[in-house]
């Protein structure tokens, strides 16, 4: 009986030591903040452009929008991120516009239609409303907003009208832009967030759709996405 008590006591003591060792390792692992993350987003996009339709009334055509992001925290409230994305947009149908508008475009050599494949790359600091010094301390819900500089590549097909009918031309161009991007994030678990994110790419060109001067501003691609963000463990020796 005495032997059984000694064995049981040793087993409990050993289990206690192992438990504390594992807890200590886990505590050490989480004490080192995960300051880098990867993010992927999927959603829909459109473009504010001369032949895209009435944007204020949401009478525009939408297309797929995807993005990939690498970010790194540089302050408790600020991270620096690089974004790579793709968006497809197209103009409204020709019969959406009045005959007078279409005739004016034909006479001035402006495109009545366009299909655009937009590839964009930008860098931007992002401000998080609620800051945190460690990934374990971040709030369940947070707001963020940022702006920066980027370059957009547009591979498009535009349609012009002439006396001989319609003519389609393929074009390519690269234009700089200022991204304005913000979102509302929700913490799913210790390492993962989900967010609703919106972007406006304020380009320095009014020629993305092959039509110039019909609207007040330049051509601005916009998108809304659902994104998943994963905080990275850079300490390879710690599981």
Number of C-alpha atoms within 10 A of each C-alpha: 5 7 8 9 10 10 11 12 12 12 12 11 12 12 12 11 12 12 12 12 12 11 12 11 14 13 11 11 16 14 12 14 18 21 19 19 19 17 20 19 20 19 19 19 24 25 28 25 28 28 28 25 19 14 14 8 7 10 12 21 17 20 16 16 21 21 19 18 19 17 21 18 20 13 14 15 15 20 19 18 21 17 17 17 18 18 24 22 26 23 25 20 15 13 9 14 13 9 11 9 12 20 15 11 20 17 11 13 15 24 26 27 22 24 20 23 17 21 18 22 20 21 21 21 19 22 19 21 12 14 15 17 14 15 18 15 11 16 13 11 14 16 16 17 19 20 19 17 16 21 18 20 18 21 17 21 20 22 18 21 20 12 7 6 7 12 11 13 12 12 13 13 12 15 15 18 21 19 25 18 20 21 19 15 22 18 16 14 11 13 15 17 18 20 22 17 21 19 20 21 25 20 21 15 16 20 18 31 29 23 25 22 12 14 13 10 16 19 23 21 21 22 22 22 21 17 21 19 23 18 19 15 17 12 10 6 6 10 8
